[in-house]
Amino acid sequence: MSDAEQQVDEQEVLLSIYDGDPSFKKVSPTTYQYKYGEDGASRSFLLEISWGSTYPSDKPAINMDTFYNRNLLPSVKEEILKHIEEETEQYLGMPMTYTIFESVKEKLEDLLKEQPESLQSVTASIDRMDLGASNLPETESKSKEKKEHLTKAQKRRQWDRSDAKGQKARGWDWVDVVKHLSQTGKAEAGGS
């Protein structure tokens, strides 16, 4: 059986097995995705497998660089890719997309053992890795400018003082002369 015939057969099998599974997605006739874990969870990731023209004689392309995987630690990604690489070596020459999806599902806990449970700890871990890799002095990285935080009332007053173009009204900074003079005192009357 040729590679093209095997791809057609495997496509039919995948669509029948994963029919109705919300985690499975057919992106194109040769690209499939499977989502592991719950949406929005830090221990959730998306695995994408793309077949080349010589698949299954050659390995499929594995993609884990999707935006959905932004919270996945690099070491966890490497562990998953290493596991998939071992599986593809074992099943070279045979249709293997279903086997890869299911083997990752079976080993999910082991593969995600280094991945923190919460997104906050993931971002903190990634920030520590980024800061450790940067060559900036500590004082420079700590002294980032803080953005001015305004209350709703302050924002509303600023909005009310400006016109539709965001420009302030004419005379917004004029001084009330009478009020100013009453605060500064009377001028000495000049003369003899």
Solvent accessible surface area in square Angstrom, and as a share of the most:
residue,aa,sasa,rsa
1,M,158,0.71
2,S,59,0.38
3,D,35,0.18
4,A,66,0.51
5,E,92,0.41
6,Q,37,0.16
7,Q,23,0.10
8,V,81,0.47
9,D,61,0.32
10,E,9,0.04
11,Q,35,0.15
12,E,109,0.49
13,V,73,0.42
14,L,0,0.00
15,L,71,0.35
16,S,80,0.52
17,I,81,0.41
18,Y,12,0.04
19,D,121,0.62
20,G,75,0.72
21,D,42,0.22
22,P,131,0.82
23,S,32,0.21
24,F,23,0.10
25,K,119,0.51
26,K,78,0.33
27,V,75,0.43
28,S,39,0.25
29,P,83,0.52
30,T,50,0.29
31,T,19,0.11
32,Y,0,0.00
33,Q,23,0.10
34,Y,12,0.04
35,K,54,0.23
36,Y,5,0.02
37,G,46,0.44
38,E,137,0.62
39,D,106,0.55
40,G,56,0.54
41,A,45,0.35
42,S,2,0.01
43,R,44,0.16
44,S,7,0.04
45,F,0,0.00
46,L,21,0.10
47,L,0,0.00
48,E,24,0.11
49,I,0,0.00
50,S,29,0.19
51,W,15,0.05
52,G,42,0.40
53,S,105,0.68
54,T,65,0.38
55,Y,1,0.00
56,P,1,0.00
57,S,59,0.38
58,D,75,0.39
59,K,75,0.32
60,P,9,0.06
61,A,63,0.49
62,I,46,0.23
63,N,52,0.27
64,M,5,0.02
65,D,121,0.63
66,T,29,0.17
67,F,161,0.67
68,Y,60,0.23
69,N,1,0.01
70,R,130,0.48
71,N,31,0.16
72,L,7,0.03
73,L,18,0.09
74,P,65,0.41
75,S,51,0.33
76,V,1,0.00
77,K,42,0.18
78,E,119,0.53
79,E,68,0.31
80,I,0,0.00
81,L,69,0.34
82,K,122,0.52
83,H,21,0.09
84,I,1,0.01
85,E,82,0.37
86,E,98,0.44
87,E,26,0.11
88,T,3,0.02
89,E,97,0.44
90,Q,120,0.54
91,Y,60,0.23
92,L,81,0.41
93,G,37,0.36
94,M,98,0.44
95,P,61,0.38
96,M,1,0.00
97,T,0,0.00
98,Y,86,0.33
99,T,37,0.22
100,I,0,0.00
101,F,0,0.00
102,E,38,0.17
103,S,14,0.09
104,V,0,0.00
105,K,83,0.35
106,E,145,0.65
107,K,95,0.40
108,L,36,0.18
109,E,125,0.56
110,D,87,0.45
111,L,10,0.05
112,L,4,0.02
113,K,144,0.61
114,E,102,0.46
115,Q,3,0.02
116,P,32,0.20
117,E,133,0.60
118,S,55,0.35
119,L,71,0.35
120,Q,151,0.67
121,S,43,0.28
122,V,0,0.00
123,T,65,0.38
124,A,41,0.32
125,S,21,0.13
126,I,42,0.21
127,D,80,0.41
128,R,156,0.57
129,M,90,0.40
130,D,86,0.45
131,L,106,0.53
132,G,68,0.65
133,A,82,0.64
134,S,47,0.30
135,N,153,0.78
136,L,101,0.50
137,P,76,0.48
138,E,124,0.55
139,T,107,0.62
140,E,96,0.43
141,S,24,0.16
142,K,157,0.66
143,S,82,0.53
144,K,150,0.63
145,E,171,0.77
146,K,191,0.81
147,K,165,0.70
148,E,134,0.60
149,H,162,0.72
150,L,49,0.24
151,T,81,0.47
152,K,162,0.69
153,A,42,0.33
154,Q,72,0.32
155,K,113,0.48
156,R,140,0.51
157,R,124,0.45
158,Q,102,0.45
159,W,178,0.63
160,D,103,0.53
161,R,134,0.49
162,S,27,0.18
163,D,71,0.37
164,A,105,0.82
165,K,176,0.75
166,G,54,0.52
167,Q,114,0.51
168,K,111,0.47
169,A,59,0.46
170,R,213,0.78
171,G,21,0.21
172,W,146,0.51
173,D,89,0.46
174,W,169,0.59
175,V,105,0.61
176,D,86,0.45
177,V,98,0.57
178,V,118,0.68
179,K,118,0.50
180,H,89,0.40
181,L,102,0.51
182,S,86,0.55
183,Q,128,0.57
184,T,88,0.51
185,G,39,0.38
186,K,199,0.84
187,A,96,0.75
188,E,167,0.75
189,A,103,0.80
190,G,79,0.76
191,G,77,0.74
192,S,166,1.07
